[in-house]
Amino acid sequence: MKAYTQSRIRASLSTIVLGLAVPFLIAAKPQQANTPLCETVKLGNHAKTYRNCQFPVKLPPVMHPKAFKRQSSSAFQSADSFLDRYGETMGINKRETELKPIRTKRGIGGVHYFYQQQYQGYPVFNTSVSIHQRANGDIHKVHLDYQEKPGIVSSPAASVSLVDAEITARDAAGKSKAILAELRSPTRSNLGWYATNDHDLTLSWELTVYSKNPLGDFYTVINAITGEVLLQENRLPSFETGSGYVYLPNPIQSSGITDLKDNNDTAPVDPAHPLNSQLIEVELQGLQSNTGLLKGQYADLSSHKTTNFPQIDYPDADESTRNYFYNRSDTRFEQVVVYHALDSIQRYIQSLGYSNEKATGIRDYPTRANVHWNSSDKSYYDESIDTLQFGDGGVDDAEDADIIIHEYGHAIQRNQNTCWPGSKSLGHMQAMGEGFSDYLAASFYFNDGDAKHQASHAACIGEWDSTSYASGTPACLRRVDTDKKYPTDLTGEEHADGEIWSRALWDIRLALGRTTADTLILEHHFFVDCNSTMEDAALDVISADSDLNDGSNGIVIKEIFCDRGILSGSDCNIIGKTPADLDSDGDVDITDLALFRSKYKKNDLSVDFNNDGKTDIFDLARFREMYIAFNSGS
């Protein structure tokens, strides 16, 4: 680190050691309006914290929460008033030109105001001023990390372009490979002042290079006059890669053998037995360094003990070698399965474009999970402690990745939209939550497992877990391809009603493909209002398609929701009434496809547009789109 960053030590009240605090009381004349009564602690050459303040003049109380939200433009009113009165006493001069409000945060007990120092129109990097106000109006803490008297100041005109600065930053990040760092997201940049020699200001480019190879968030400061790299550090936590055995997603789907039995959670002696042979070695990404626990970027399986099994002390998977090769008789095995499942699906969701680097992240932080929550056959997302809880009744739930992804589905919906789970009596939010979570598991593991099994049973959820309580070949927790329709098949039970919703989502996937469908379905969660009905949510899916795809899939999506009965009436008028009804029989069918090909000599067209081996409503919907586009000349 450069000397500047070494000398500018930051601290908050939580890090101030009382023995180091130097009382700074200006209590002799409390009647003077410009004299604050505070204790102050100096933190390096430029940073200090005032605390336990009692200012002679009380400021206006914090606004009511509703008013606070509505009046964002005046949210800094109290803090600005405070700075007008006391800023000079604290060494802050020319406030209007040197401090820029950047954000306010409201807590339970008050409001917190944050500023950044500006100089000659540019920000001064790594500076901050924060003011903390109680609900009654008292300012009780002020933190300053501020360049009071800049020394030598460089020219305010950049000689190095942003393009050249980014090349330099990427080269510095990837120099061990003698190539430019390969990016996983666009570089963020800003032009401003960087303090060298503790107080001299140099116009510099501040960049964060989100590198894929090598992996890192490389915070880089480059002299905008000379092009010199003043600072570069990888601010992405250090992560490691491990290996372990999992079921992917469960031994029935991966083997295609539907009559496997749990046998009280034991691993057969025969290594060729499917419960052993279906243990698949996988890479475990993003493991936190300096520990052997299964704790990483997107999943945390460490030390989440249950109170339901007080007689059992389940050990954590803890391997300094980062090799986690357990069989199913080992209680640590489920930790590996859950870690891999959560980490994998979060990385997939990010591949669709949902990541915090783009300010679109969906739960892209470690999700905690307890793999032996209790002895019952019950698993759920516990919102109160933000943890996934898995039961051991029958087949251990955490042994079946379908169940893991289902529960994670509830967690990501809640993260996207706090309206979930909603009221059962006012809408269908709970049913849609169950339907989405079933869909998510089926969609995510669609291409995993035995091909023959998946050809007929890709829509089956939880084949392995359900062997202890369901019949059928294979047994299924539920399927996402039932023929249930709205509203005739509604029962009021959310899991059963969820099969109406999951079938519609499944049909969208079959028609549009995995990436398009999953993105649309995730995106529409942001639109959904509290206590929405399925009809409301269906229209939100169509709205999401308008935003993401210019509505190019609208006819297909509407056809599917109408086919399920979720949309009806005027919403479905397009069906059977488009110009594609060439034989005027009141319907659009295969005959119309043939007439279309004959009339317009479009012999290159295939009736099976989505190449699924059959001609069905999805092909017809596609045909309508193509016909309308053809006739319009587009």
C-alpha positions as CSV (number, residue, x, y, z in Angstrom):
1,M,0.0,0.0,0.0
2,K,1.0,3.6,-0.6
3,A,1.9,5.8,2.4
4,Y,-1.3,7.8,1.9
5,T,-3.6,4.8,2.6
6,Q,-1.4,3.6,5.4
7,S,-1.7,6.9,7.3
8,R,-5.4,7.5,6.7
9,I,-6.8,5.1,9.3
10,R,-10.6,4.8,9.4
11,A,-12.7,3.8,12.4
12,S,-16.2,3.8,13.6
13,L,-17.5,3.8,17.1
14,S,-17.4,0.0,17.2
15,T,-13.6,0.1,16.6
16,I,-12.7,2.9,19.0
17,V,-10.9,1.6,22.1
18,L,-12.0,3.6,25.1
19,G,-8.5,3.7,26.5
20,L,-7.3,5.5,23.4
21,A,-10.1,8.1,23.4
22,V,-8.9,11.6,24.2
23,P,-11.7,13.7,25.8
24,F,-12.1,17.0,23.9
25,L,-14.6,19.0,25.9
26,I,-15.4,22.6,25.0
27,A,-17.8,22.8,27.8
28,A,-16.7,26.1,29.3
29,K,-19.1,28.2,27.3
30,P,-22.0,26.0,26.2
31,Q,-24.0,29.0,25.3
32,Q,-21.9,29.7,22.2
33,A,-23.9,28.4,19.3
34,N,-20.9,27.4,17.2
35,T,-19.1,25.3,19.8
36,P,-20.0,21.6,19.8
37,L,-19.7,19.6,23.0
38,C,-18.1,16.3,22.0
39,E,-15.5,13.8,22.7
40,T,-13.2,13.5,19.7
41,V,-10.8,10.8,18.6
42,K,-8.1,11.5,16.0
43,L,-7.5,8.7,13.6
44,G,-4.4,9.4,11.5
45,N,-3.6,12.7,9.9
46,H,-6.9,13.5,8.3
47,A,-9.6,11.4,10.0
48,K,-11.3,12.0,13.3
49,T,-14.6,11.0,14.9
50,Y,-16.7,13.2,17.1
51,R,-19.0,11.2,19.4
52,N,-21.4,11.7,22.3
53,C,-22.1,15.2,21.1
54,Q,-24.4,17.6,22.8
55,F,-24.9,20.6,20.5
56,P,-26.3,23.8,22.1
57,V,-28.8,24.2,19.3
58,K,-31.0,21.3,18.5
59,L,-31.7,20.7,14.8
60,P,-35.1,19.8,13.3
61,P,-36.3,16.3,14.2
62,V,-35.9,13.5,11.6
63,M,-38.8,13.4,9.2
64,H,-41.5,10.8,9.5
65,P,-40.5,7.7,7.5
66,K,-43.1,8.3,4.8
67,A,-42.1,11.9,4.4
68,F,-38.5,10.9,4.4
69,K,-39.2,8.6,1.4
70,R,-41.3,11.2,-0.5
71,Q,-38.9,14.1,0.0
72,S,-35.6,12.7,-1.0
73,S,-34.6,16.1,-2.3
74,S,-34.7,17.6,1.2
75,A,-33.4,14.5,3.0
76,F,-30.1,16.3,3.7
77,Q,-31.8,19.4,5.2
78,S,-30.9,18.6,8.8
79,A,-27.3,17.6,8.0
80,D,-26.8,20.7,5.8
81,S,-28.1,22.9,8.6
82,F,-25.7,21.3,11.0
83,L,-22.7,21.8,8.6
84,D,-23.7,25.5,8.1
85,R,-23.5,26.0,11.8
86,Y,-20.6,23.8,12.9
87,G,-18.6,22.9,9.8
88,E,-16.0,25.6,10.2
89,T,-15.4,24.7,13.8
90,M,-14.6,21.1,12.7
91,G,-12.3,22.3,9.9
92,I,-14.7,21.9,7.0
93,N,-14.5,25.0,4.8
94,K,-16.4,26.0,1.7
95,R,-19.0,23.3,2.3
96,E,-21.2,24.1,-0.7
97,T,-18.3,23.5,-3.2
98,E,-16.3,20.8,-1.3
99,L,-18.8,18.3,0.0
100,K,-21.2,16.4,-2.2
101,P,-24.2,14.5,-0.7
102,I,-24.0,10.9,-1.9
103,R,-26.6,9.0,0.1
104,T,-28.8,8.9,3.1
105,K,-29.8,5.8,5.1
106,R,-32.6,5.6,7.6
107,G,-32.3,3.2,10.5
108,I,-34.7,2.4,13.3
109,G,-33.2,5.1,15.5
110,G,-32.5,7.9,13.1
111,V,-30.9,9.0,9.8
112,H,-27.4,8.7,8.6
113,Y,-26.0,11.2,6.0
114,F,-22.9,10.6,3.8
115,Y,-20.9,13.1,1.8
116,Q,-17.8,12.9,-0.4
117,Q,-15.2,15.7,-0.6
118,Q,-14.9,17.5,-3.9
119,Y,-12.0,19.7,-5.1
120,Q,-12.1,21.8,-8.2
121,G,-15.1,19.9,-9.5
122,Y,-13.6,16.4,-9.0
123,P,-14.1,13.9,-6.1
124,V,-11.2,13.3,-3.8
125,F,-10.9,9.5,-3.7
126,N,-11.2,7.6,-0.4
127,T,-12.7,10.5,1.6
128,S,-16.0,10.6,3.4
129,V,-17.9,12.7,5.9
130,S,-20.8,11.1,7.8
131,I,-23.3,12.7,10.1
132,H,-25.6,10.6,12.3
133,Q,-28.8,12.1,13.7
134,R,-31.2,10.7,16.2
135,A,-35.0,10.8,15.7
136,N,-35.3,13.7,18.2
137,G,-32.9,15.9,16.1
138,D,-29.7,15.4,18.1
139,I,-26.5,14.9,16.1
140,H,-24.7,12.4,18.2
141,K,-21.8,11.4,16.0
142,V,-19.8,12.9,13.2
143,H,-17.0,11.2,11.3
144,L,-14.5,13.1,9.1
145,D,-12.0,11.6,6.7
146,Y,-11.1,14.7,4.9
147,Q,-8.3,16.6,3.2
148,E,-8.4,19.9,5.1
149,K,-5.4,21.5,3.4
150,P,-4.3,19.9,0.2
151,G,-0.7,20.4,-0.6
152,I,0.7,20.4,-4.2
153,V,-2.1,20.0,-6.7
154,S,-1.5,18.6,-10.2
155,S,-3.0,19.9,-13.3
156,P,-6.8,19.4,-13.4
157,A,-6.6,18.3,-17.1
158,A,-6.1,14.6,-17.9
159,S,-3.4,13.7,-20.4
160,V,-4.2,10.0,-20.2
161,S,-7.5,8.9,-21.8
162,L,-9.9,6.6,-20.1
163,V,-9.3,4.0,-22.8
164,D,-5.6,4.0,-22.2
165,A,-6.1,4.0,-18.4
166,E,-8.3,0.8,-18.7
167,I,-5.7,-0.9,-20.9
168,T,-3.0,-0.1,-18.3
169,A,-5.2,-1.3,-15.4
170,R,-6.1,-4.6,-17.3
171,D,-2.5,-5.1,-18.2
172,A,-1.4,-4.7,-14.6
173,A,-4.1,-7.1,-13.4
174,G,-3.2,-9.8,-15.9
175,K,0.6,-9.3,-16.0
176,S,1.3,-12.7,-14.5
177,K,0.0,-14.1,-17.7
178,A,1.4,-11.4,-20.0
179,I,-2.1,-10.7,-21.3
180,L,-4.8,-8.2,-20.6
181,A,-7.1,-9.4,-17.9
182,E,-10.2,-11.1,-19.3
183,L,-13.3,-9.3,-18.0
184,R,-16.5,-10.8,-16.5
185,S,-18.2,-7.4,-16.3
186,P,-17.5,-3.9,-17.7
187,T,-14.9,-1.9,-15.8
188,R,-16.1,0.9,-13.6
189,S,-14.2,4.2,-13.8
190,N,-14.1,7.7,-12.3
191,L,-11.8,10.7,-12.7
192,G,-10.8,12.5,-9.5
193,W,-8.0,13.4,-7.1
194,Y,-5.7,10.8,-5.4
195,A,-3.6,12.0,-2.4
196,T,0.1,11.1,-2.6
197,N,2.7,11.9,0.1
198,D,-0.3,12.0,2.4
199,H,-1.7,15.4,1.2
200,D,-0.6,16.2,-2.4
201,L,-3.4,15.8,-4.9
202,T,-2.8,14.2,-8.3
203,L,-5.6,14.0,-10.9
204,S,-6.1,10.2,-11.4
205,W,-8.3,7.6,-12.9
206,E,-10.0,5.3,-10.4
207,L,-11.0,2.0,-12.0
208,T,-12.3,-1.3,-10.8
209,V,-11.4,-4.1,-13.2
210,Y,-13.9,-7.0,-12.8
211,S,-11.5,-9.7,-14.1
212,K,-12.5,-13.2,-15.0
213,N,-9.0,-14.4,-15.7
214,P,-7.3,-13.9,-13.3
215,L,-10.3,-13.8,-11.0
216,G,-10.5,-10.5,-9.0
217,D,-12.0,-7.1,-8.5
218,F,-8.8,-5.1,-9.1
219,Y,-9.2,-1.6,-7.7
220,T,-6.7,0.5,-9.6
221,V,-5.6,4.1,-9.4
222,I,-3.7,5.5,-12.4
223,N,-2.0,8.9,-12.6
224,A,-4.1,10.8,-15.3
225,I,-1.0,12.9,-16.2
226,T,1.8,10.3,-16.5
227,G,-0.1,7.0,-16.7
228,E,1.7,5.5,-13.7
229,V,-0.1,2.9,-11.7
230,L,-0.3,4.4,-8.2
231,L,-2.2,1.6,-6.6
232,Q,-3.7,-1.8,-7.5
233,E,-5.2,-4.3,-5.1
234,N,-7.6,-7.2,-5.6
235,R,-10.6,-6.5,-3.4
236,L,-12.4,-9.7,-4.3
237,P,-12.0,-12.0,-1.3
238,S,-9.6,-14.9,-1.8
239,F,-11.4,-18.1,-2.8
240,E,-10.3,-21.6,-3.5
241,T,-11.5,-24.6,-5.4
242,G,-12.2,-28.0,-3.9
243,S,-13.7,-31.4,-5.0
244,G,-16.2,-33.7,-3.6
245,Y,-18.9,-36.3,-4.3
246,V,-22.5,-35.3,-4.9
247,Y,-25.7,-36.7,-6.4
248,L,-26.5,-34.8,-9.6
249,P,-29.3,-34.1,-8.9
250,N,-30.3,-37.5,-7.4
251,P,-29.4,-41.2,-7.9
252,I,-32.7,-42.0,-9.7
253,Q,-32.5,-39.2,-12.3
254,S,-28.8,-39.8,-12.9
255,S,-29.1,-43.6,-13.2
256,G,-32.6,-44.0,-14.6
257,I,-33.2,-46.8,-12.0
258,T,-36.5,-46.0,-10.4
259,D,-36.7,-48.7,-7.7
260,L,-33.8,-47.5,-5.5
261,K,-34.4,-47.7,-1.7
262,D,-33.0,-45.5,1.0
263,N,-32.2,-48.4,3.4
264,N,-32.0,-46.1,6.4
265,D,-29.4,-43.8,5.0
266,T,-26.8,-46.5,4.5
267,A,-24.3,-46.9,1.7
268,P,-24.3,-50.4,0.1
269,V,-21.1,-52.4,0.5
270,D,-21.0,-53.1,-3.2
271,P,-19.1,-50.2,-4.9
272,A,-21.1,-50.9,-8.1
273,H,-24.4,-50.4,-6.4
274,P,-26.2,-47.3,-7.9
275,L,-26.2,-45.5,-4.6
276,N,-22.4,-45.7,-4.8
277,S,-21.8,-45.6,-8.5
278,Q,-23.9,-42.5,-8.9
279,L,-21.7,-40.5,-6.6
280,I,-20.3,-37.9,-9.1
281,E,-17.1,-36.0,-8.5
282,V,-17.6,-32.3,-8.9
283,E,-15.6,-29.1,-8.6
284,L,-16.6,-27.0,-5.6
285,Q,-16.0,-23.3,-6.5
286,G,-15.6,-20.2,-4.4
287,L,-14.5,-21.8,-1.2
288,Q,-13.4,-19.3,1.4
289,S,-9.6,-19.5,2.1
290,N,-8.0,-20.0,5.5
291,T,-10.6,-22.6,6.5
292,G,-11.5,-26.1,5.6
293,L,-15.2,-25.6,6.0
294,L,-17.8,-25.6,3.2
295,K,-18.2,-21.8,3.3
296,G,-17.9,-19.7,0.2
297,Q,-19.1,-17.0,-2.1
298,Y,-22.7,-18.2,-2.4
299,A,-23.2,-21.0,0.2
300,D,-22.4,-21.3,3.8
301,L,-22.7,-24.8,5.4
302,S,-20.6,-24.0,8.5
303,S,-21.7,-24.5,12.1
304,H,-25.4,-24.4,11.6
305,K,-26.3,-26.9,14.3
306,T,-29.8,-28.0,15.1
307,T,-31.6,-27.8,18.4
308,N,-34.0,-30.6,17.4
309,F,-31.2,-33.2,17.7
310,P,-29.6,-32.4,21.0
311,Q,-28.3,-35.9,21.4
312,I,-26.4,-35.8,18.1
313,D,-23.4,-33.6,17.4
314,Y,-23.2,-33.5,13.6
315,P,-19.7,-32.6,12.5
316,D,-19.0,-30.0,9.9
317,A,-17.3,-31.0,6.6
318,D,-13.9,-29.6,7.4
319,E,-11.0,-30.6,5.1
320,S,-7.8,-28.6,4.8
321,T,-7.1,-30.4,1.5
322,R,-10.4,-29.1,0.2
323,N,-11.3,-32.7,-0.8
324,Y,-14.8,-33.7,0.4
325,F,-15.2,-37.3,-0.7
326,Y,-17.9,-38.8,1.5
327,N,-20.5,-41.5,0.8
328,R,-24.2,-41.1,1.9
329,S,-23.6,-42.9,5.2
330,D,-21.5,-39.9,6.3
331,T,-23.6,-37.1,7.8
332,R,-21.2,-34.6,6.1
333,F,-22.2,-35.8,2.6
334,E,-25.3,-33.7,2.5
335,Q,-23.3,-30.6,3.2
336,V,-21.3,-31.2,-0.1
337,V,-24.5,-31.8,-2.1
338,V,-26.1,-28.5,-0.8
339,Y,-23.0,-26.5,-1.3
340,H,-22.6,-27.6,-4.9
341,A,-26.3,-27.1,-5.7
342,L,-26.5,-23.6,-4.2
343,D,-23.2,-22.4,-5.7
344,S,-24.1,-23.8,-9.1
345,I,-27.5,-22.3,-9.5
346,Q,-26.3,-18.9,-8.2
347,R,-23.6,-18.9,-10.8
348,Y,-26.2,-19.8,-13.5
349,I,-28.5,-17.0,-12.4
350,Q,-25.6,-14.6,-12.7
351,S,-24.8,-15.9,-16.2
352,L,-28.3,-14.6,-17.1
353,G,-27.2,-11.1,-16.2
354,Y,-28.3,-10.9,-12.5
355,S,-25.3,-9.9,-10.5
356,N,-24.4,-7.1,-8.1
357,E,-21.6,-6.0,-10.4
358,K,-24.5,-4.8,-12.7
359,A,-26.7,-3.8,-9.7
360,T,-29.1,-6.6,-10.7
361,G,-28.0,-9.3,-8.2
362,I,-30.6,-11.8,-7.0
363,R,-29.3,-13.1,-3.7
364,D,-25.7,-13.2,-4.9
365,Y,-24.3,-13.6,-1.4
366,P,-23.7,-16.7,0.8
367,T,-26.9,-18.6,1.6
368,R,-26.8,-20.4,4.9
369,A,-28.1,-23.9,5.1
370,N,-28.6,-26.5,7.8
371,V,-28.7,-30.0,6.3
372,H,-29.9,-31.9,9.4
373,W,-32.5,-29.5,10.8
374,N,-34.7,-32.2,12.4
375,S,-35.9,-35.7,12.0
376,S,-39.2,-35.0,10.2
377,D,-39.6,-35.1,6.4
378,K,-39.9,-31.3,6.1
379,S,-37.7,-28.7,4.6
380,Y,-38.3,-24.9,4.2
381,Y,-36.7,-21.5,3.8
382,D,-36.7,-19.9,7.3
383,E,-37.0,-16.2,6.7
384,S,-36.6,-15.3,10.3
385,I,-32.9,-16.4,10.3
386,D,-32.4,-16.3,6.5
387,T,-31.5,-20.0,6.4
388,L,-32.5,-23.1,4.4
389,Q,-33.6,-25.9,6.7
390,F,-33.5,-29.5,5.6
391,G,-35.2,-32.5,7.4
392,D,-34.0,-36.1,7.6
393,G,-37.3,-37.9,7.5
394,G,-37.4,-40.7,4.9
395,V,-34.7,-39.9,2.5
396,D,-32.6,-37.0,3.8
397,D,-34.0,-34.0,1.9
398,A,-30.5,-32.5,1.4
399,E,-29.5,-35.6,-0.5
400,D,-31.8,-34.7,-3.4
401,A,-30.7,-31.5,-5.2
402,D,-34.3,-31.1,-6.6
403,I,-35.4,-30.4,-3.1
404,I,-32.4,-28.1,-2.4
405,I,-33.2,-25.9,-5.5
406,H,-36.9,-25.9,-4.7
407,E,-36.2,-24.3,-1.3
408,Y,-33.7,-22.0,-2.7
409,G,-36.4,-20.8,-5.1
410,H,-38.4,-19.5,-2.2
411,A,-35.3,-17.7,-0.9
412,I,-34.6,-15.9,-4.2
413,Q,-38.3,-14.9,-4.7
414,R,-38.3,-13.3,-1.3
415,N,-35.0,-11.6,-2.1
416,Q,-36.5,-10.2,-5.3
417,N,-39.8,-9.2,-4.0
418,T,-40.9,-8.9,-0.3
419,C,-44.5,-9.5,-1.4
420,W,-43.8,-13.2,-1.2
421,P,-45.3,-15.4,0.3
422,G,-48.5,-13.2,0.3
423,S,-52.0,-14.0,1.5
424,K,-53.6,-17.3,0.4
425,S,-57.1,-15.9,0.6
426,L,-56.4,-12.7,-1.4
427,G,-54.3,-14.1,-4.3
428,H,-52.2,-16.9,-5.5
429,M,-48.8,-15.8,-4.3
430,Q,-48.2,-19.0,-2.3
431,A,-49.3,-21.3,-5.1
432,M,-47.1,-19.4,-7.6
433,G,-44.2,-19.6,-5.1
434,E,-44.5,-23.4,-5.0
435,G,-45.0,-23.7,-8.7
436,F,-41.9,-21.5,-9.5
437,S,-39.7,-23.5,-7.1
438,D,-40.8,-26.8,-8.7
439,Y,-40.2,-25.3,-12.1
440,L,-36.7,-24.0,-11.1
441,A,-35.6,-27.4,-10.0
442,A,-36.9,-29.1,-13.2
443,S,-35.5,-26.4,-15.4
444,F,-32.0,-26.3,-13.8
445,Y,-31.5,-30.1,-13.9
446,F,-33.2,-30.6,-17.3
447,N,-30.1,-31.7,-19.0
448,D,-28.6,-33.8,-16.2
449,G,-29.1,-37.5,-15.6
450,D,-30.0,-40.5,-17.7
451,A,-31.2,-39.4,-21.1
452,K,-33.9,-42.0,-21.5
453,H,-35.2,-41.2,-18.0
454,Q,-35.2,-37.5,-18.7
455,A,-37.0,-38.0,-22.1
456,S,-40.1,-39.0,-20.2
457,H,-39.6,-37.7,-16.7
458,A,-37.7,-34.3,-16.9
459,A,-40.9,-32.8,-15.4
460,C,-40.6,-35.1,-12.3
461,I,-39.4,-33.3,-9.1
462,G,-37.6,-35.0,-6.3
463,E,-37.6,-38.6,-7.5
464,W,-35.2,-39.7,-4.8
465,D,-36.7,-37.9,-1.8
466,S,-40.3,-39.0,-2.7
467,T,-39.5,-42.8,-2.7
468,S,-40.4,-42.7,1.0
469,Y,-43.9,-41.3,0.6
470,A,-45.1,-41.4,-3.0
471,S,-46.1,-44.1,-5.5
472,G,-45.5,-44.2,-9.2
473,T,-42.7,-45.1,-11.5
474,P,-40.8,-43.0,-10.8
475,A,-42.2,-41.6,-7.6
476,C,-42.4,-37.8,-7.8
477,L,-42.8,-35.1,-5.2
478,R,-44.8,-33.3,-8.0
479,R,-44.6,-32.9,-11.7
480,V,-44.5,-29.7,-13.7
481,D,-46.4,-31.1,-16.7
482,T,-49.8,-31.9,-15.3
483,D,-52.9,-31.0,-17.2
484,K,-54.4,-28.9,-14.4
485,K,-56.2,-25.7,-15.5
486,Y,-57.3,-22.5,-13.9
487,P,-59.7,-22.0,-12.3
488,T,-61.4,-25.4,-12.4
489,D,-58.5,-27.3,-10.7
490,L,-57.9,-24.8,-7.9
491,T,-58.2,-26.4,-4.5
492,G,-56.9,-23.7,-2.1
493,E,-53.8,-25.9,-1.2
494,E,-50.7,-24.0,-2.5
495,H,-48.7,-27.1,-3.6
496,A,-51.5,-28.5,-5.6
497,D,-52.5,-25.2,-7.1
498,G,-48.8,-24.5,-7.8
499,E,-49.0,-27.3,-10.4
500,I,-51.2,-25.0,-12.6
501,W,-48.5,-22.3,-12.5
502,S,-45.5,-24.6,-12.9
503,R,-47.1,-26.2,-16.0
504,A,-47.4,-22.8,-17.6
505,L,-43.8,-21.9,-16.8
506,W,-42.7,-25.3,-18.1
507,D,-44.5,-24.8,-21.4
508,I,-42.8,-21.4,-21.7
509,R,-39.5,-23.1,-21.3
510,L,-40.3,-25.8,-23.9
511,A,-41.4,-23.1,-26.3
512,L,-38.7,-20.4,-25.8
513,G,-35.7,-22.4,-24.5
514,R,-34.0,-22.4,-21.1
515,T,-32.2,-19.1,-21.1
516,T,-35.0,-16.9,-22.5
517,A,-37.6,-18.6,-20.3
518,D,-35.6,-18.5,-17.1
519,T,-34.7,-14.9,-17.6
520,L,-38.3,-13.9,-18.3
521,I,-39.6,-15.8,-15.3
522,L,-37.0,-14.3,-12.9
523,E,-37.6,-10.8,-14.3
524,H,-41.4,-10.9,-13.9
525,H,-40.9,-11.5,-10.1
526,F,-40.0,-7.8,-9.8
527,F,-43.3,-6.7,-11.3
528,V,-45.6,-8.8,-9.1
529,D,-47.8,-6.9,-6.6
530,C,-48.6,-8.3,-3.2
531,N,-51.4,-10.8,-3.3
532,S,-51.4,-11.0,-7.1
533,T,-53.5,-13.6,-8.9
534,M,-52.1,-15.9,-11.5
535,E,-53.8,-13.7,-14.1
536,D,-51.9,-10.7,-12.8
537,A,-48.6,-12.5,-12.8
538,A,-49.2,-13.8,-16.4
539,L,-49.6,-10.3,-17.6
540,D,-46.4,-9.4,-15.7
541,V,-44.5,-12.1,-17.6
542,I,-45.8,-10.6,-20.9
543,S,-44.6,-7.1,-19.6
544,A,-41.2,-8.5,-18.9
545,D,-41.0,-9.9,-22.4
546,S,-41.8,-6.4,-23.7
547,D,-39.0,-5.0,-21.7
548,L,-36.4,-7.7,-22.4
549,N,-37.3,-8.8,-25.9
550,D,-39.5,-6.1,-27.4
551,G,-42.5,-8.4,-27.0
552,S,-41.2,-10.8,-29.6
553,N,-42.5,-13.8,-27.5
554,G,-45.8,-12.2,-26.6
555,I,-48.0,-14.4,-28.8
556,V,-46.4,-17.7,-27.5
557,I,-46.6,-16.6,-23.9
558,K,-50.2,-15.5,-24.2
559,E,-51.1,-18.7,-26.0
560,I,-49.7,-20.8,-23.1
561,F,-51.4,-18.8,-20.4
562,C,-54.7,-19.0,-22.3
563,D,-54.3,-22.7,-22.8
564,R,-54.0,-23.1,-19.0
565,G,-57.0,-20.9,-18.4
566,I,-54.9,-18.4,-16.5
567,L,-55.7,-15.8,-19.2
568,S,-59.2,-15.6,-20.8
569,G,-61.6,-13.3,-22.5
570,S,-60.2,-10.3,-24.3
571,D,-56.6,-11.4,-23.4
572,C,-57.0,-14.4,-25.6
573,N,-58.8,-12.9,-28.5
574,I,-55.7,-13.2,-30.7
575,I,-56.0,-17.0,-30.6
576,G,-57.9,-18.4,-33.6
577,K,-58.7,-15.0,-35.0
578,T,-55.4,-14.0,-36.7
579,P,-55.0,-13.9,-40.5
580,A,-53.3,-17.3,-40.1
581,D,-56.8,-19.0,-40.2
582,L,-56.4,-19.6,-44.0
583,D,-59.2,-22.1,-44.4
584,S,-61.6,-20.0,-42.3
585,D,-62.6,-22.9,-40.1
586,G,-62.4,-20.8,-36.9
587,D,-59.1,-22.2,-35.8
588,V,-55.4,-22.1,-36.7
589,D,-54.1,-25.6,-37.2
590,I,-51.8,-27.9,-39.2
591,T,-54.0,-27.4,-42.3
592,D,-53.2,-23.7,-42.2
593,L,-49.5,-24.4,-42.0
594,A,-49.8,-26.6,-45.1
595,L,-51.8,-23.9,-47.0
596,F,-49.3,-21.3,-46.0
597,R,-46.4,-23.2,-47.3
598,S,-48.2,-24.0,-50.6
599,K,-49.5,-20.5,-51.2
600,Y,-46.3,-18.7,-50.4
601,K,-43.9,-21.5,-51.5
602,K,-42.2,-21.3,-48.1
603,N,-41.0,-24.9,-48.5
604,D,-38.0,-24.3,-46.2
605,L,-40.4,-24.0,-43.2
606,S,-40.7,-27.0,-40.9
607,V,-43.9,-27.8,-39.1
608,D,-41.9,-28.6,-36.0
609,F,-40.5,-25.2,-35.4
610,N,-39.0,-25.8,-32.0
611,N,-37.5,-29.3,-33.0
612,D,-39.1,-31.1,-30.1
613,G,-40.2,-34.0,-32.3
614,K,-43.9,-33.1,-32.3
615,T,-46.2,-30.4,-33.7
616,D,-48.2,-28.7,-30.9
617,I,-49.4,-25.3,-29.7
618,F,-45.9,-23.9,-29.6
619,D,-45.4,-24.5,-33.3
620,L,-48.8,-23.0,-34.1
621,A,-48.0,-19.9,-32.0
622,R,-44.7,-19.5,-33.8
623,F,-46.5,-19.9,-37.2
624,R,-48.9,-17.1,-36.3
625,E,-46.0,-14.8,-35.6
626,M,-44.2,-15.8,-38.8
627,Y,-47.4,-15.4,-40.9
628,I,-48.1,-11.9,-39.4
629,A,-44.5,-10.9,-40.0
630,F,-44.6,-12.2,-43.6
631,N,-47.8,-10.4,-44.4
632,S,-46.6,-7.1,-42.9
633,G,-43.4,-7.3,-44.9
634,S,-41.2,-7.2,-41.8
